[in-house]
Structure formats: C-alpha cells, structure tokens
Amino acid sequence: MDEAFGYRFDAPDRSIVISGNTAATDSVVNAGNGCDVLLHEMYDDSITESSKSNAPPSPYFSAFHTNPRELAAIAGKARPKLLVLYHQMGKPIVDGQMLDAVRAAGYNGAVVSAHDLDVY
C-alpha cells in the first residue's frame, strides 16, 4: 500500500478527524490540530505473558499502523479535545489495554476506546 487516507470534517459545531491505517505521520498532526475529535487506529506492539506467541510483531504493523508511543506523540502535538481509539490490534486485545498503553506512553488528554455504535 502506497497511500493511506484520512479525513477532516469541519461542521458548524465541531471538527472531526479520522485517520486511516497509517504509520505515524505529521499529516495527521496537521489535520488534527486542535480538532474536537480525533479517531485514530493503534496496535499494541508489546508482547504480553498471555500471548500465545513469543515472536516479535510483524514488520507489517510498524509499516502500516501506529504504536502507543507514536500515537501519544501525534495526539500530544495535535491536541484533540477527545482521542478515540478504533481498529485496535494487539496480543490479546483486552478492553482497556489500549487505553492503558497510550496513557503509559505519555498521553494525558481525554481518550476513549471505541465500540460499535458509540456516540461521541
């Protein structure tokens, strides 16, 4: 994949930025600068004890997705009022694990983990 797509929607009452699958990039920072809601995908690159595999994460993830440290840096620069984590990937995916990972990486802003049909 040579390109990833993201979108910014500016409505009268809020601005929403949606990042597609992407490695860390300043274009998300620029598009999301001061937005109300930033939706961003993330993968947890840590290997946990409960993982069935001791193999390191595939190079695919780091080439086409954003890890917690990268996302914390992006969101810290973009300063969204709310960061929404979606398309979350990890070993294993446990509700709240991704929130903990992005917070542990240094992001102190408002952040939630998306679930189907949530409203923000």
C-alpha positions as CSV (number, residue, x, y, z in Angstrom):
1,M,0.0,0.0,0.0
2,D,1.5,3.3,-1.1
3,E,-1.1,5.6,0.5
4,A,-3.3,5.8,3.5
5,F,-6.3,8.1,3.6
6,G,-7.7,10.2,6.4
7,Y,-10.4,12.8,6.5
8,R,-11.2,16.0,8.4
9,F,-14.8,17.1,8.7
10,D,-15.5,20.7,9.8
11,A,-19.1,21.2,10.9
12,P,-20.6,24.3,12.5
13,D,-20.3,22.8,16.0
14,R,-17.2,20.6,15.8
15,S,-14.3,19.3,13.8
16,I,-13.7,15.5,13.4
17,V,-10.5,13.9,12.0
18,I,-10.4,10.2,11.0
19,S,-7.1,8.6,10.4
20,G,-6.9,5.6,8.2
21,N,-4.4,2.8,8.7
22,T,-1.1,4.6,8.8
23,A,2.3,4.6,10.3
24,A,3.0,7.8,12.3
25,T,2.8,10.9,10.1
26,D,2.8,14.6,10.6
27,S,-0.2,14.9,8.2
28,V,-2.4,13.6,11.0
29,V,-0.9,16.1,13.4
30,N,-1.6,18.9,10.9
31,A,-5.1,17.8,10.0
32,G,-6.0,17.2,13.6
33,N,-4.5,20.4,15.0
34,G,-6.9,21.5,17.8
35,C,-9.8,19.3,16.5
36,D,-12.7,18.3,18.7
37,V,-12.5,14.5,18.0
38,L,-9.5,12.6,16.6
39,L,-10.3,9.0,15.6
40,H,-7.0,7.0,15.2
41,E,-6.2,3.3,14.9
42,M,-3.5,1.8,17.0
43,Y,-1.7,-1.5,17.6
44,D,-0.1,-2.6,20.8
45,D,3.4,-3.6,20.0
46,S,4.1,-5.2,23.4
47,I,4.2,-8.9,23.9
48,T,2.3,-10.0,27.0
49,E,2.7,-13.1,29.1
50,S,-0.7,-14.2,27.9
51,S,0.3,-14.1,24.3
52,K,0.4,-17.5,22.6
53,S,3.4,-16.4,20.5
54,N,6.9,-15.2,21.6
55,A,7.6,-13.9,18.1
56,P,8.0,-10.1,17.7
57,P,5.3,-8.2,16.0
58,S,5.2,-8.5,12.2
59,P,7.0,-5.7,10.3
60,Y,3.7,-5.1,8.6
61,F,2.3,-3.5,11.8
62,S,5.1,-0.9,12.2
63,A,4.9,-0.1,8.4
64,F,1.2,0.5,8.3
65,H,0.0,1.1,11.8
66,T,0.7,3.3,14.8
67,N,2.0,2.1,18.1
68,P,1.2,3.6,21.5
69,R,4.3,5.8,21.8
70,E,3.8,7.2,18.2
71,L,0.1,7.9,18.8
72,A,0.8,9.6,22.2
73,A,3.2,11.9,20.3
74,I,0.8,12.6,17.5
75,A,-2.1,13.3,19.9
76,G,0.2,15.4,22.1
77,K,1.0,17.6,19.2
78,A,-2.4,17.7,17.6
79,R,-4.2,18.4,20.9
80,P,-7.6,17.0,20.1
81,K,-10.3,17.5,22.7
82,L,-11.0,13.8,22.6
83,L,-8.9,11.0,21.2
84,V,-10.9,7.9,20.1
85,L,-9.0,4.6,19.6
86,Y,-10.5,2.4,16.9
87,H,-9.2,-0.5,14.8
88,Q,-7.2,-1.6,17.8
89,M,-4.9,-4.5,17.4
90,G,-2.9,-6.4,20.0
91,K,-2.0,-9.7,21.6
92,P,-4.5,-10.3,23.1
93,I,-7.0,-7.4,22.7
94,V,-8.4,-6.8,26.2
95,D,-10.8,-3.9,26.7
96,G,-8.9,-1.1,28.4
97,Q,-5.5,-2.5,27.4
98,M,-5.1,0.0,24.6
99,L,-6.1,2.9,26.8
100,D,-3.5,1.9,29.3
101,A,-0.9,1.6,26.6
102,V,-1.4,5.1,25.2
103,R,-1.6,6.6,28.6
104,A,1.6,4.8,29.7
105,A,3.2,6.2,26.6
106,G,2.6,9.7,27.9
107,Y,-0.7,10.9,26.5
108,N,-2.6,12.8,29.2
109,G,-5.5,14.1,27.2
110,A,-9.1,12.7,27.1
111,V,-9.1,9.3,25.4
112,V,-11.7,6.6,25.0
113,S,-11.8,3.1,23.4
114,A,-14.3,2.9,20.6
115,H,-17.0,0.3,20.4
116,D,-19.5,-0.2,17.7
117,L,-22.4,2.2,17.8
118,D,-20.8,4.5,20.4
119,V,-21.6,8.2,20.2
120,Y,-19.0,10.9,20.9
